[in-house]
Amino acid sequence: MKAIRFETTGGPEVLQVVDLATPEPKAGEVLVRHQAVGVNFIDTYHRSGLYPVKLPSGLGMEAAGVVESVGEGVTRFKAGDLIAYASGPLGAYSQFHVVKADRAVKLPAGVDANQGAAALLKGMTAEFLLRRCYPVKAGETILIHAAAGGVGSIAVQWAKHLGATVIATAGSEAKAQRARDLGADHVILYRDQDVAAEVRRLTDGKGVPVAYDSVGAATFEGTLGSLARRGLFVSFGNASGPVPPFPPARLAAAGSLFFTRPTMGDYQATTPELDASAQALFEVIASGVVKIDIGQTFPLAQARAAHEALEGRDTVGASLLIP
């Protein structure tokens, strides 16, 4: 089978197309024949070494496809089922992959492999951010960074469904318009405008009770300055680089703020949590509340180009690799 591997960490140029033997599922595992593979920012963190992995390594944590075979003891799926997974193990950038049966979900009627691979990781991230990390309530005004991106585009739609007023940020006017089309009430161009000042203006000086920040270093100060007293800073990505170290006293000085760096793994740690999160996602997709926009697709062999586009902020919505 064809797969993407890297032997050293670095830029997109370290990604290589290789031939590997098709794996066999062990007890509790399923072999998936991929139809679509999700491309996510966490993949660039693994490739660059920001999140260390054992080398040489495969790449990618999210894909959808057909169950080719099942290992001993698996009753959750059978051969021929259309499933998706979003929590690894690393190696989704491939034609086939073996995953634990209890970490995958069956795709319901009306959700195809492309939608599944585009939606699962990003959509379940939006689910836990908006419903469990900080349960957004109707009438609240919240801040969502990178609103035209994969997680952001889902989060804006879902937050509007929950009844929130959404202040979004984007890196260009084209992406700002996309955020408006998704339902954002206000959009700030974070590269050109003072985010904190704009948020204060839009909230009559109060700030927001929660800010969701996947950008990292470039937006840290603006996010910190946008929060209301006892507000929550949810840092869930590093698209522009990691958040700089800061003394806890800054949180006290800014209004007894809270800061969290959540991961999806801790919010879908058990199979019931995984199933509940996926079900909530599939429900908002089926109802039309959330529309999954696949902005760009690349052949599997062009994984390098996909990473270059993602890190160059040249993508909108979800990106897929097609084996």
N, C-alpha and C positions, 0 to 999 in steps of 0.2 A: 504494500500500500504506500501511497505518497503521504508524507507528513512534513511539517515544519519543525526544525530543531535549531538549537543554538549551543555552541560549545564555549563561548565566552560572552560576558555581558558587554553591552555597548549600545550603539545606535541601531536603527533598522537594518543596517547592512550586515549585522551578524546573523540574520535569519537565513537559513538554508533549506532548500527542498531536498529531502532524502527519501530513499526507499527502505522501508522497514517490513518485517514480517507482520502479518495481521495477527493481533493478539487473540488469546482464547479466554473466555470468562471463567473465573474461579467461583467457588461457592459464594452465593450472595451477590454475584455480579451479572451484568448483561453486556453483550457486545452490540454496539450501536453502529449502523452504517449511516454516516452523516449525510444529510441533505443540505444543511446550512450551519455555519459556525459563526457565533457572535464575536465581534471584535470590541474589546473594552479597554478602558484606560489601565485597569489593573494588569493587563497583558504587557503594557509598556513598562510598568514598574518591575515586573519579573524579568523582562528582557534587559533592562538597563542596570539591574542590580539593586535598585532602591528597595525592593523586597527580595532578599536573597533566596535563591533556590539551588539545589544540588545540580552541578553541571557534569556532562551535557544534559540538556533538558528539552522536553517538548514545551509547548506553549498553548495557552488558551484554556478557559474553564467552562465555556458555555457552548452548547450545540444542540441541534435537534435532528432526529432521523428515525430510522426504522430499526426495531430490535431484530438483530440477525440471529442471535442465539442467547440462551440464558444458562447461568451456572446452576450448580446443585442447590436445591432449596429455595429457588426463586419462585414465588407465587404472585408477586406484585405485577409482573408483566409476562407476556408470552411473545414468541416470535411473530413479527408482523405488526406489533403495536407501534404507533407513532408517539415518541416520547421526547422529552427535552430535559436538560440538566444545566445547572449553573454554578456548581460548587466544585468543579474539577472531578478527578485529579487533573493536573496539568497534562496537556496533550490533545486538546480539542481541535487544534489546527492539524487535522488529519482526515483521511477517508473513513477510518474506523477507530473506535476507541472503546475501552472497557471502563465501565463506571459501576459504582455500587448501586444496586437496585433501589435501596431505600433513600438515595439522594437524587433520584430522577422522578419526574411526574409525567403522567399520560396527558397528551394534548387532547382537549375536548373537540368535538365536532365544531367546525367553523374557524379553528385556529390551525393554520398549516405550519409546515416546518420552518419556513422563512420567518413567519410571525413569532413562532416559539423561540427561535434562536435570537431574534431581535429583541424580544420582550422580556424573557424570563429573568435574567440577572438584573437588568435595569428596572424592570417593572416591580420585582420583589424588593429591590432596594428602595424604590419610591414608596412601596407599601409600608415597609417597616419605618421609614423616616417619618411619614405623614400620619401613620396610625398607631405606632408603638413607641418609637424613640421620643417623639413629641406628638401627642394626639391633637392634631389641628382641629379647632372648633369653628363652627359657623360664626361669621362676624369678625374673626381675627384678621389682622393684616400681617402677612409673613413675607420674608425675603427668600427668593430662590435664585442662586447664581447659575450661570451657564444654562439659561432657560431653553436655548435652542438645541442643546446636546441630547444625548441618549437618555440619561436619567431625568434631566431637567425638563425635557419636552413631555415626559409622562407625568412628572410631578406637578407641573403647572396645570395640566388638565384635571388631574385627580384632586388637587387642592381646590380648584374652582368647584368641583363636584361636592366637596365637603363644605362649601359655603364661605371659603376664605377670600379675602382681597389679596391679590398676588402682586407684589413688587418684584419684577424680574430684572436680571442683568444679562447683558449680551456684549460680545466683543466687536460687533460691527452693526451698521444700520440694517443690513440684510437679515442678520440674525435677530435683531430687535423686532423687525417686522414679523418674522416667523413667531417670535414669542407672543406678539400681539394676536396673531392669527390663532394661536393655541389657547388664548383666553386671558393672558396676563393683563392686569388692569393698568399697570405702569411699567415702563421699561427704562432702565438706566444703562447707558453705554459706559461700562466700568473702566475702559481705557481712557475715556475722554472727560468723564464727569466725576465729581466727588461723591462716591456712593453714600457715605454716611450723611453728608449734607443733604443730598436728595431724599434719602429715606426720612430724615428728620423733617424736611419740608412737607413731605407727603403724609406724615403722621402727626402733624401739628406739634412737632418737637418731642413726641413720646418715644419714638423708636418702635421696633417690632419685638414681639415676645420670643420669636425663634427665627434663626437665619440658617439656611442650608447652603453650605459652601463646599463645592467640589473643585474649586480653582486652586486654592492653597495660598502660596506666597503672595501672589499679585493682588489678592482681594482681602487678605487677613486684616489689615488695618481698617479698611472700609467696613468689613463685617463687624468687627469689634465695636466700631463707633456707631453702628446702626441699631444696636440692641437696647431694648427698654430695660428698666430696672428689673433685676432678677431674670433677665432674658437668657436664652439658651443658644450657644454657638455650636452648631452641628457641623463638624469638619469631617467630610466623608470622601475627600479626594485631594489629589496634588497635581492637577493638570499643569500648573505653572511652576511646580516645585513645592517641596514641603513647607509647612508653616514654620516660621522661625521660632527658636526657643524664646519663651517669655516667662517672667516671674509671675507666680500665682497672684501676687499683690495687684497686678494689673486688673484682674477680674474684680477684686474688691473695689478698687478705685473707680471702675467704670459702672458700678451699680450692683455689686454682689452677683456678678454674672456666673453662669455655668458654662462649662466647655466639655464637649464629648467628642471622641473619635471612634464612632461605631463601625463595626463590620457586619456584613450580612450573615456571616457564619454564626455569629452569636445570637442572631435573631431567628435563624432557621436551623438551630443546632439539633433539633429532634425531627423525626419524620412527621409527626403531627403538626409541628410548627411549619415545616416546609409545605405540607399539603394545604394548611390553612392560608398561608401567604399566597401560594399559587392560585388557590381557588378564588381568593379575593381579587387577584389580578385578572384572572380569566373572566370573572363576573363583570368587571368594569369594561373589559374589551368587548364582551358579548353584548353588553347594553349600549355600546357606542359612546359611553362616557369618555373612554380613553381610546384614541386612535394611534396605532403603531405606525410610525413613519420610517420606512427603510430608505434612508437617504442615498446610500451608495452600496454597491456590491463589487467584489473583486474575486477573480479566480483564486483558489487556494495558493497557487504558486506565486501570486502577487501579494503575499502577506507583507513584504517590505513596503510596497506602495501604500497599503492600507495603514500601516503604522506611520508612514511619513505624512499622510493626509490627516490622521488623527492628531498627531503631535503638532502639526502645523496649523491646527485649528481650522482646517479646510473642510470639515465634515458637518453635516446637519443630520439630526435624527440618528438612527442606528446604522452601523456598518456591518456587513456580512462578508464572509469568505464562502465561496461555493466550491465544494470539492469536485 
